[in-house]
Amino acid sequence: MSVDDLEFERIVLENERLIHYHIRSLHINDATGDFFAIGLEALWRAYDSYDPDVGKFSTYLSWKVRNALIDEIRKDARRLQHQSFLLQTQTTLSNLMSEDVIVDQYLWDQVKENLNINQWKWIYYFIIHDLSVGQIASLEKVSKDTVKNWGRQARKKLRLILNKQTTFQL
């Protein structure tokens, strides 16, 4: 060990209580020891950058340790605020993207009666669950063109049904 290392160890032993004092005075719960490590780093920086012409080392050290701890508190607060914002945004997006509930089961049952199985699969996956043609094709193990054909046929039948109902009601 060099002379500087021995001297720094002596300074750490002398000023360990100062770090704990500032941790307690700032009401920091330091269960993991992270803030104490930050205090030690601040002590090292103070030891490394101290200029005896400016003032007493103890005053300079106290100032460095306290400000390093306050800086870390601010960083933690900013980090928590950012995480909270991200969580809120993620929750909002997941609520927007959540599966729509089939509100009118009677309507969907009527639609299903007029379609064949594959056309209903297209309605169910594409309209109700908002899946892409490619996703439906991979789920059903068919080509994309087949799924597109299901959609064309389903739309055609739905138009016919809708036209019959609107002309009948007029």
DOTIPA-72715 format. One line per field, with one value per residue: residue number from 1; x, y, z of N, C-alpha, C in turn. Coordinates in nm, 4 decimals, m for minus. Example, Ala and Ser with C-alpha at 12.3 -4.5 7.8 and 13.67 -1.06 7.14 Angstrom:
<atoms>
resi 1 2
n.xx 1.3190 1.2850
n.yy m0.5690 m0.2250
n.zz 0.7800 0.7080
ca.xx 1.2300 1.3670
ca.yy m0.4500 m0.1060
ca.zz 0.7800 0.7140
c.xx 1.3200 1.2900
c.yy m0.3300 0.0030
c.zz 0.7800 0.7870
</atoms>
This chain:
<atoms>
resi 1 2 3 4 5 6 7 8 9 10 11 12 13 14 15 16 17 18 19 20 21 22 23 24 25 26 27 28 29 30 31 32 33 34 35 36 37 38 39 40 41 42 43 44 45 46 47 48 49 50 51 52 53 54 55 56 57 58 59 60 61 62 63 64 65 66 67 68 69 70 71 72 73 74 75 76 77 78 79 80 81 82 83 84 85 86 87 88 89 90 91 92 93 94 95 96 97 98 99 100 101 102 103 104 105 106 107 108 109 110 111 112 113 114 115 116 117 118 119 120 121 122 123 124 125 126 127 128 129 130 131 132 133 134 135 136 137 138 139 140 141 142 143 144 145 146 147 148 149 150 151 152 153 154 155 156 157 158 159 160 161 162 163 164 165 166 167 168 169 170
n.xx 0.0844 0.0450 0.1567 m0.0438 m0.2713 m0.2786 m0.3084 m0.5537 m0.7199 m0.7038 m0.8312 m1.0838 m1.1618 m1.1683 m1.3725 m1.6014 m1.8210 m1.9169 m2.0278 m2.2377 m2.3767 m2.4716 m2.6332 m2.8310 m2.9249 m3.0410 m3.2533 m3.2401 m3.3063 m3.0940 m3.0687 m2.9382 m2.6830 m2.6005 m2.6037 m2.4117 m2.1877 m2.1838 m2.1280 m1.8683 m1.7408 m1.7674 m1.6102 m1.3613 m1.3360 m1.3305 m1.0972 m0.9172 m0.9431 m0.8975 m0.7963 m0.5699 m0.5379 m0.7834 m0.9649 m1.0722 m1.0279 m1.2205 m1.4584 m1.4869 m1.5038 m1.7401 m1.9261 m1.8976 m1.9759 m2.2413 m2.3650 m2.3246 m2.4857 m2.7367 m2.7556 m2.7784 m3.0219 m3.1907 m3.1485 m3.2541 m3.5208 m3.5935 m3.5573 m3.7515 m3.9797 m3.9716 m3.9951 m4.2480 m4.4006 m4.3532 m4.4707 m4.7350 m4.7945 m4.7582 m4.9589 m5.1839 m5.1637 m5.1875 m5.4457 m5.5825 m5.5239 m5.6366 m5.8345 m6.1346 m6.4561 m6.7153 m6.9990 m7.2690 m7.3940 m7.6020 m7.6184 m7.3695 m7.4121 m7.6160 m7.4780 m7.2896 m7.4503 m7.5060 m7.2712 m7.0019 m6.7739 m6.5020 m6.5307 m6.6415 m6.4240 m6.2522 m6.3960 m6.3981 m6.1207 m6.0038 m6.1764 m6.2907 m6.0739 m5.8684 m5.6464 m5.3784 m5.3776 m5.1633 m5.1069 m5.3415 m5.3272 m5.0992 m5.1914 m5.4059 m5.2786 m5.2706 m5.2514 m5.1824 m5.3356 m5.5562 m5.6776 m5.7383 m5.9268 m6.1313 m6.2050 m6.2996 m6.5232 m6.6744 m6.7250 m6.8760 m7.1069 m7.1981 m7.2598 m7.4732 m7.6623 m7.6958 m7.7959 m8.0411 m8.1719 m8.1867 m8.3378 m8.5678 m8.6594 m8.7182
n.yy m0.1186 0.2205 0.5408 0.7313 0.5680 0.4589 0.6921 0.7802 0.5732 0.6211 0.8684 0.7911 0.6269 0.8219 0.9884 0.8439 0.8519 1.1050 1.0738 0.8953 1.0649 1.2659 1.1092 1.0311 1.2875 1.3774 1.2130 0.9593 0.6339 0.3861 0.1004 m0.0737 0.0249 0.1887 0.4696 0.5207 0.4330 0.6248 0.8432 0.7719 0.7839 1.0561 1.1473 1.0565 1.2087 1.4632 1.4450 1.4133 1.6503 1.8608 2.1839 2.3348 2.6099 2.7280 2.6648 2.4911 2.1356 1.9678 2.1161 2.1451 1.8749 1.7951 1.9521 1.8471 1.5760 1.5984 1.7354 1.5499 1.3394 1.4660 1.5201 1.2579 1.1840 1.3542 1.2522 0.9944 1.0619 1.1789 0.9573 0.7832 0.9324 0.9310 0.6540 0.6139 0.7668 0.6227 0.3777 0.4583 0.5448 0.3044 0.1500 0.2932 0.2614 m0.0181 m0.0463 0.0785 m0.0922 m0.3258 m0.6235 m0.5964 m0.6243 m0.8364 m0.6799 m0.6985 m0.9862 m1.1191 m0.9930 m1.0733 m1.3468 m1.3646 m1.2722 m1.4744 m1.6942 m1.6532 m1.6880 m1.8940 m2.1277 m2.0462 m1.7817 m1.6732 m1.7094 m1.5185 m1.2802 m1.3027 m1.3088 m1.0908 m0.8640 m0.8652 m0.9398 m0.7939 m0.8825 m0.9166 m1.0003 m1.1692 m1.2726 m1.4145 m1.6025 m1.7495 m1.8529 m2.0158 m2.1769 m2.1412 m1.9840 m1.6305 m1.5252 m1.6939 m1.6220 m1.3572 m1.4018 m1.5223 m1.2960 m1.1269 m1.2715 m1.2776 m1.0039 m0.9505 m1.1104 m0.9912 m0.7347 m0.7916 m0.8903 m0.6643 m0.4818 m0.6075 m0.5844 m0.3048 m0.2226 m0.3628 m0.2446 0.0142
n.zz 0.0000 m0.0745 0.0514 0.0188 0.0070 0.2651 0.4136 0.3153 0.4045 0.6767 0.6858 0.6013 0.8170 1.0176 0.9277 0.8815 1.0490 0.9908 0.7375 0.7978 0.9689 0.7917 0.6275 0.8098 0.8860 0.6543 0.6400 0.5144 0.4131 0.4216 0.3487 0.1758 0.1596 m0.0410 m0.0364 0.1558 0.0187 m0.1810 m0.0248 0.0568 m0.1900 m0.2386 m0.0315 m0.1197 m0.3539 m0.2413 m0.0905 m0.2969 m0.4423 m0.2699 m0.1657 0.0341 0.0686 0.0416 0.2508 0.5543 0.5681 0.6834 0.6693 0.3935 0.3207 0.4527 0.3158 0.0531 0.0870 0.1842 m0.0334 m0.2389 m0.1521 m0.1555 m0.4290 m0.5250 m0.4107 m0.5540 m0.8135 m0.7794 m0.7265 m0.9705 m1.1365 m1.0300 m1.0866 m1.3640 m1.4122 m1.3060 m1.4828 m1.7194 m1.6488 m1.6135 m1.8741 m2.0116 m1.8929 m1.9750 m2.2542 m2.2701 m2.1787 m2.3844 m2.5908 m2.5148 m2.5359 m2.7105 m2.5783 m2.6756 m2.7203 m2.8073 m2.8141 m2.9413 m3.1928 m3.3049 m3.3093 m3.5000 m3.7249 m3.7464 m3.8126 m4.0815 m4.2155 m4.3442 m4.1851 m4.2258 m4.3113 m4.0806 m3.9115 m4.0188 m3.9559 m3.6760 m3.6026 m3.7491 m3.7267 m3.4629 m3.2897 m3.3966 m3.5514 m3.7880 m4.1426 m4.2005 m3.9440 m3.8921 m4.0981 m4.0210 m3.7780 m3.8581 m4.0338 m4.3152 m4.6433 m4.6979 m4.9016 m4.8993 m4.6575 m4.7181 m4.9157 m4.7628 m4.6207 m4.8279 m4.9174 m4.6806 m4.6368 m4.8636 m4.8229 m4.5854 m4.6768 m4.8495 m4.6651 m4.5042 m4.6943 m4.7563 m4.5093 m4.4746 m4.6994 m4.6525 m4.4176 m4.4989
ca.xx 0.0000 0.1208 0.1324 m0.1748 m0.3752 m0.2843 m0.3635 m0.6962 m0.7875 m0.7126 m0.9342 m1.2129 m1.1945 m1.1993 m1.4906 m1.7124 m1.9349 m1.9691 m2.1143 m2.3593 m2.4481 m2.5446 m2.7381 m2.9402 m2.9815 m3.1231 m3.3601 m3.2230 m3.3080 m2.9852 m3.0635 m2.8440 m2.5503 m2.5679 m2.5756 m2.2827 m2.0871 m2.1784 m2.0555 m1.7259 m1.6917 m1.7559 m1.4924 m1.2451 m1.3280 m1.2891 m0.9562 m0.8413 m0.9502 m0.8864 m0.6935 m0.5566 m0.5419 m0.9227 m1.0307 m1.0492 m1.0661 m1.3436 m1.5705 m1.4961 m1.5489 m1.8805 m2.0014 m1.8942 m2.0547 m2.3830 m2.4138 m2.3276 m2.6052 m2.8530 m2.7603 m2.8293 m3.1655 m3.2565 m3.1440 m3.3513 m3.6551 m3.6149 m3.5699 m3.8828 m4.0803 m3.9657 m4.0512 m4.3914 m4.4575 m4.3505 m4.5705 m4.8658 m4.8102 m4.7729 m5.0916 m5.2804 m5.1567 m5.2416 m5.5912 m5.6329 m5.5036 m5.6957 m5.9321 m6.2701 m6.5548 m6.8283 m7.1080 m7.3982 m7.3759 m7.7103 m7.5774 m7.2632 m7.4713 m7.6855 m7.3753 m7.2276 m7.5448 m7.5065 m7.1368 m6.9446 m6.6748 m6.3833 m6.5682 m6.6552 m6.2875 m6.2006 m6.4655 m6.3547 m5.9815 m5.9694 m6.2575 m6.3060 m5.9439 m5.7784 m5.5234 m5.3478 m5.3982 m5.0498 m5.1225 m5.4501 m5.2757 m5.0105 m5.2737 m5.4883 m5.1880 m5.3118 m5.1807 m5.2428 m5.4390 m5.6751 m5.7405 m5.7965 m6.0470 m6.2331 m6.2510 m6.3805 m6.6517 m6.7486 m6.7736 m6.9795 m7.2281 m7.2462 m7.3225 m7.6035 m7.7507 m7.7228 m7.8834 m8.1744 m8.2332 m8.2175 m8.4477 m8.6863 m8.7055 m8.7659
ca.yy 0.0000 0.3451 0.6366 0.7919 0.4717 0.4521 0.8186 0.7840 0.4822 0.6925 0.9720 0.7204 0.5886 0.9431 1.0596 0.7521 0.9027 1.2223 1.0227 0.8464 1.1825 1.3292 1.0154 1.0448 1.4234 1.3911 1.1135 0.8606 0.4941 0.3278 m0.0423 m0.1438 0.0837 0.2655 0.6092 0.5234 0.4226 0.7565 0.9272 0.7370 0.8386 1.2010 1.1661 1.0396 1.3260 1.5762 1.4211 1.4299 1.7864 1.9600 2.2877 2.3881 2.7562 2.7742 2.6529 2.3687 2.0122 1.9132 2.1926 2.1084 1.7365 1.7928 2.0107 1.7529 1.4571 1.6379 1.7656 1.4254 1.2668 1.5397 1.4947 1.1219 1.1880 1.4168 1.1562 0.8891 1.1181 1.1913 0.8211 0.7335 1.0073 0.8800 0.5191 0.6291 0.8132 0.5101 0.2803 0.5167 0.5407 0.1644 0.1079 0.3573 0.1942 m0.1540 m0.0334 0.1105 m0.2050 m0.4469 m0.6893 m0.5437 m0.7220 m0.8426 m0.6222 m0.7491 m1.1265 m1.1542 m0.9455 m1.1591 m1.4779 m1.3507 m1.2639 m1.6068 m1.7840 m1.6288 m1.7067 m2.0270 m2.1317 m1.9667 m1.6402 m1.6346 m1.6979 m1.3874 m1.1799 m1.3189 m1.2681 m0.9626 m0.7533 m0.8673 m0.9440 m0.6987 m0.9468 m0.8912 m1.1134 m1.2592 m1.3419 m1.5118 m1.7093 m1.8368 m1.9237 m2.1167 m2.2547 m2.1257 m1.8716 m1.4983 m1.5099 m1.7658 m1.5379 m1.2422 m1.4526 m1.5333 m1.1604 m1.0788 m1.3421 m1.2340 m0.8670 m0.9601 m1.1605 m0.8912 m0.6273 m0.8419 m0.8948 m0.5260 m0.4239 m0.6657 m0.5280 m0.1622 m0.2090 m0.4181 m0.1490 0.1368
ca.zz 0.0000 m0.0801 0.1598 m0.0065 0.0431 0.4114 0.4620 0.2815 0.4975 0.8043 0.6689 0.5981 0.9546 1.0936 0.8781 0.8589 1.1265 0.9203 0.6304 0.8639 1.0194 0.6815 0.5850 0.9072 0.8857 0.5336 0.6550 0.4077 0.4538 0.3427 0.3816 0.0877 0.1717 m0.1612 m0.0020 0.2243 m0.0878 m0.2454 0.0707 0.0464 m0.3164 m0.2188 0.0542 m0.2069 m0.4419 m0.1576 m0.0589 m0.4202 m0.4974 m0.1625 m0.1748 0.1705 0.0703 0.0356 0.3807 0.6304 0.5000 0.7420 0.6146 0.2520 0.3169 0.4923 0.2045 m0.0591 0.1202 0.1894 m0.1682 m0.3165 m0.1093 m0.2075 m0.5738 m0.5463 m0.3792 m0.6696 m0.9246 m0.7492 m0.7438 m1.1148 m1.1890 m0.9891 m1.1618 m1.5012 m1.4104 m1.2836 m1.6090 m1.8132 m1.6053 m1.6429 m2.0193 m2.0500 m1.8487 m2.0639 m2.3841 m2.2607 m2.1694 m2.5177 m2.6804 m2.4598 m2.6225 m2.7022 m2.5373 m2.7680 m2.6433 m2.8511 m2.8513 m3.0341 m3.3251 m3.3565 m3.3392 m3.6283 m3.8289 m3.7572 m3.8797 m4.2255 m4.2716 m4.3240 m4.0764 m4.2581 m4.3113 m3.9403 m3.8584 m4.0597 m3.8730 m3.5375 m3.5848 m3.8109 m3.6754 m3.3168 m3.2210 m3.4626 m3.5979 m3.9291 m4.2335 m4.1798 m3.8163 m3.9088 m4.1839 m3.9430 m3.6792 m3.9253 m4.1189 m4.4553 m4.7061 m4.6799 m5.0047 m4.8530 m4.5553 m4.7892 m4.9823 m4.6582 m4.5919 m4.9417 m4.9147 m4.5619 m4.6617 m4.9673 m4.7578 m4.4895 m4.7545 m4.8943 m4.5479 m4.4651 m4.7966 m4.7380 m4.3893 m4.4928 m4.7955 m4.5881 m4.3170 m4.5634
c.xx 0.0880 0.0824 m0.0057 m0.2877 m0.3906 m0.3460 m0.5133 m0.7752 m0.8044 m0.8237 m1.0732 m1.2545 m1.2351 m1.3341 m1.6092 m1.8384 m1.9982 m2.0648 m2.2462 m2.4430 m2.5319 m2.6561 m2.8577 m3.0054 m3.0683 m3.2376 m3.3585 m3.2256 m3.2074 m2.9671 m2.9588 m2.7017 m2.5084 m2.5299 m2.4440 m2.1697 m2.0725 m2.1045 m1.9058 m1.6645 m1.6731 m1.6347 m1.3651 m1.2263 m1.2818 m1.1404 m0.8686 m0.8361 m0.9333 m0.7682 m0.6825 m0.5655 m0.6849 m0.9902 m0.9978 m1.1007 m1.1990 m1.4677 m1.5956 m1.5524 m1.6978 m1.9693 m2.0110 m1.9845 m2.2034 m2.4387 m2.4177 m2.4519 m2.7323 m2.8667 m2.8186 m2.9785 m3.2424 m3.2595 m3.2457 m3.4939 m3.6893 m3.6370 m3.7071 m3.9948 m4.0868 m4.0274 m4.2023 m4.4615 m4.4628 m4.4557 m4.7108 m4.8940 m4.8343 m4.9112 m5.1991 m5.2824 m5.2157 m5.3929 m5.6517 m5.6264 m5.5685 m5.8067 m6.0697 m6.3646 m6.6683 m6.9509 m7.2413 m7.3821 m7.4814 m7.6741 m7.4728 m7.3145 m7.5452 m7.5863 m7.3170 m7.3180 m7.5364 m7.3714 m7.0933 m6.8322 m6.5555 m6.4137 m6.5844 m6.5172 m6.2286 m6.2643 m6.4088 m6.2125 m5.9548 m6.0456 m6.2599 m6.1715 m5.8369 m5.6426 m5.5027 m5.3738 m5.2862 m5.0611 m5.2315 m5.4009 m5.1855 m5.0885 m5.3497 m5.4076 m5.2368 m5.2349 m5.2542 m5.3554 m5.5686 m5.7510 m5.8060 m5.9256 m6.1614 m6.2932 m6.3389 m6.5194 m6.7372 m6.8053 m6.8882 m7.1122 m7.2856 m7.3137 m7.4621 m7.7045 m7.7910 m7.8166 m8.0256 m8.2450 m8.2710 m8.3301 m8.5775 m8.7461 m8.7603 m8.9039
c.yy 0.1237 0.4337 0.6996 0.6983 0.4618 0.5786 0.8266 0.6909 0.5470 0.7971 0.9078 0.6831 0.7095 1.0034 0.9696 0.8011 1.0238 1.1786 0.9734 0.9625 1.2460 1.2385 1.0267 1.1821 1.4491 1.2889 1.0115 0.7218 0.4214 0.1803 m0.1157 m0.0901 0.1654 0.4095 0.6216 0.5160 0.5555 0.8546 0.8998 0.7912 0.9901 1.2333 1.1543 1.1613 1.4495 1.5648 1.4515 1.5756 1.8965 2.0545 2.3534 2.5408 2.8092 2.7684 2.5211 2.2468 1.9593 1.9845 2.1530 1.9667 1.7269 1.8439 1.9118 1.6308 1.4902 1.6614 1.6414 1.3440 1.3337 1.5178 1.3565 1.1131 1.2468 1.3217 1.0445 0.9382 1.1312 1.0543 0.7624 0.8021 0.9557 0.7404 0.5233 0.6721 0.6997 0.4053 0.3295 0.5113 0.3980 0.1126 0.1650 0.2882 0.0538 m0.1503 m0.0043 m0.0097 m0.3332 m0.4982 m0.6285 m0.6568 m0.7195 m0.7989 m0.6874 m0.8915 m1.1706 m1.1139 m1.0385 m1.2995 m1.4753 m1.3453 m1.4023 m1.7058 m1.7727 m1.6530 m1.8521 m2.0160 m2.0405 m1.8173 m1.5906 m1.6212 m1.5621 m1.2776 m1.1830 m1.2668 m1.1252 m0.8463 m0.7519 m0.8609 m0.8584 m0.7605 m0.9150 m1.0176 m1.2160 m1.3379 m1.4492 m1.6307 m1.8040 m1.9140 m2.0405 m2.2068 m2.2605 m2.0077 m1.7402 m1.4760 m1.5802 m1.6819 m1.4163 m1.2826 m1.4696 m1.3962 m1.1045 m1.1416 m1.2965 m1.0942 m0.8671 m1.0054 m1.0576 m0.7749 m0.6690 m0.8420 m0.7539 m0.4586 m0.4773 m0.6014 m0.3821 m0.1433 m0.2614 m0.3179 m0.0218 0.1148
c.zz 0.0000 0.0376 0.1434 0.0349 0.1945 0.4691 0.4326 0.3731 0.6336 0.7977 0.6649 0.7393 1.0385 1.0539 0.8442 0.9297 1.0591 0.8084 0.6896 0.9174 0.9081 0.6286 0.6792 0.9004 0.7625 0.5314 0.5411 0.4700 0.3648 0.3773 0.2991 0.0979 0.0514 m0.1274 0.0747 0.1219 m0.1608 m0.1552 0.0672 m0.0822 m0.3051 m0.1313 m0.0301 m0.2966 m0.3639 m0.1243 m0.1796 m0.4669 m0.3921 m0.1856 m0.0370 0.1783 0.0799 0.1722 0.4471 0.5535 0.5527 0.6875 0.4694 0.2372 0.3498 0.3790 0.0874 m0.0333 0.1175 0.0485 m0.2573 m0.2806 m0.1617 m0.3576 m0.6032 m0.5144 m0.4972 m0.7891 m0.9034 m0.7701 m0.8916 m1.1788 m1.1545 m1.0657 m1.3053 m1.5086 m1.3914 m1.4112 m1.7107 m1.7781 m1.6378 m1.7930 m2.0662 m2.0113 m1.9398 m2.1995 m2.3784 m2.2459 m2.3061 m2.6106 m2.6290 m2.5509 m2.6007 m2.6643 m2.6392 m2.6894 m2.6794 m2.9036 m2.9529 m3.1772 m3.3856 m3.3870 m3.4725 m3.7440 m3.8538 m3.8310 m4.0314 m4.2927 m4.2567 m4.2194 m4.1047 m4.2611 m4.1682 m3.8746 m3.8942 m3.9753 m3.7312 m3.5163 m3.6319 m3.7474 m3.5230 m3.2455 m3.2866 m3.4991 m3.7454 m4.0112 m4.2149 m4.0507 m3.8253 m3.9910 m4.1052 m3.8362 m3.7421 m4.0186 m4.2640 m4.5132 m4.6779 m4.7800 m4.9649 m4.7510 m4.6206 m4.8598 m4.8822 m4.6293 m4.7025 m4.9387 m4.7963 m4.5829 m4.7622 m4.9046 m4.6608 m4.5610 m4.8006 m4.7799 m4.5071 m4.5648 m4.7836 m4.6193 m4.4089 m4.5927 m4.7363 m4.4896 m4.3793 m4.6132
</atoms>
